[in-house]
Amino acid sequence: MSHGFDAATAISEAHAPPEPRIPGTLGVLDRMSKALNRVIMGLGGLALFGACLVLSHSVVIRYVFHEPTEWQDEMAVFLIVGATFGSAAAVQAKRGHVAIEALTGLLPPAVNRVRLVLVDCVSLAFCLFFTWKSWSLDHEAWTDGQVSQSTWGPPLWIPYTLMAAGMSLLCLQLALQIAEAIRLGPSGAGWARPKIGLGADINRDMRGRPDATPAGPDPMGTTVRTGPKAGQARG
């Protein structure tokens, strides 16, 4: 679902240039999506922090006070499931999902532009099936009153709902990016500048050394380097 791993998304974006505003209805939807993603990412961070607290509490109770626990493991799993699936759309918005770039340097730019859109279309088809199946499992768990097999026995519709809701948001994000790619081209649909490994991202965005960032092929048809030598690296 992504052209490359964006390590910069894991750090501060203080040095990132402002993104151009997309006009029309797509722009409104894009800004609404970004606002929702920011909220969900914050909630996801709190969920992961809560999972850490729950597991730490479980360790202390079991090995310090020698008391059995019932709910901590499943509670931690529920929180992690919510954080993982809930943040999927926000990661997709930044093109942060892991992908293989073996074909990028082999195909001509025109073919790469089509390939980038097709990648999103195939990803959307898979995610739609996954979402449909998730909502089906959620409906069965709700109507049948399914619970887990642990002594705590929480209802299974809770993790299924988190999973289904997160996948639904991911489908909406993919559909939005496909529409932007069709109207504005792949470069306007969130396809970032080419990444030359993890070190290049960290070097450029976190250390503030654009002059040392290596050059690499751009699927849009140019070679990109940031910094003083940029003019020598474009072809």
Secondary structure, DSSP 4 states (H G I P E B T S, - for coil): --SS--GGGGS--TTSPPPPPPPHHHHHHHHHHHHHHHHHHHHHHHHHHHHHHHHHHHHHHHHTS----SSHHHHHHHHHHHHHHHTHHHHHHTT-S----TTTTTS-HHHHHHHHHHHHHHHHHHHHHHHHHHHHHHHHHHHHT-B-SSSS--BTHHHHHHHHHHHHHHHHHHHHHHHHHHHH-GGGTT--S---HHHHHHHHHTS--GGGPPPEE-TTS-EE--STTHHHH--
